[in-house]
Amino acid sequence: MSNRAARTAPKIPAASGKRTANGKARALEADGEIGLDGLLGHAGYAVRRFQIWIFQDFVCTLAAVDIKPTQYSVLTVIGANPGLSQMAVAQRLGIERARLVHLLDSLEDRKLVRRVRSRTDRRSHALHLTARGEASLRQFKLLAAEHERHVAEKIGSENREQLLRILSSFT
């Protein structure tokens, strides 16, 4: 998928056509012009569609380094807070513990993260980036900045800043 293709809004799959009442509905399906009616006024629908576009662009922009949005978030938080526990990272990012363990296993396999057994709580591990993880994160941040430029191109720089202000209460 090209970067340009990834930055276009995903198409809504047309219905099968079996339940259409007339030829007009079938023609709309064939043209991909399916009406959304009240969905256009739902913030949740619009946010979800934008999220899909954002994730597609992020994945495409960082495809060469094979880093997904959640992996990037985890690496960024660990890099900014060396020694955090797995529990703290999971809570701060809203990731289920079991999913985080799997994600950390994959980052550890790639030699980007290391777990260090806590000196105060033997059941806990402190998380640190490896030297390779630190170098990789610098590269990932450059690519993530490119992705953010794509977002600004899509919605405008001022709208991007306003969106960040609006959404900041959820972080």
C-alpha angles and dihedrals in degrees: 000000000000122000088246092053091049091054095056118092113265114256120246108239112245117241119256093259094233094113100043114127097207146005092267092065090048091050090051090051092050091051093046089239097132111159118237097199111183094003088081089067095050115100091201092056093048093046091049092050090049090047090054090051092046093050092047091051093045092050091046093046093049096036093110090061095038097230121146124206095259092048090050091050092050093047091047094051093046090047091052093043111032112194098028115148122246088245092055093050092047092050095045094049097036094240122149110250094236091051091048091052090054091046092049090049089057093046090048090050088055089051092241099115135031129198118218119195110244116250092214101040117032090197092060134074128207114222124224135170115242119230087262089049092053092050092045092049090055088055092045091052091054090052091045088054088054088052090051088053087055090053090051090049090051099048105012128260095264092049090049091054091046091049090052090051092049094047096043091091088066097055 
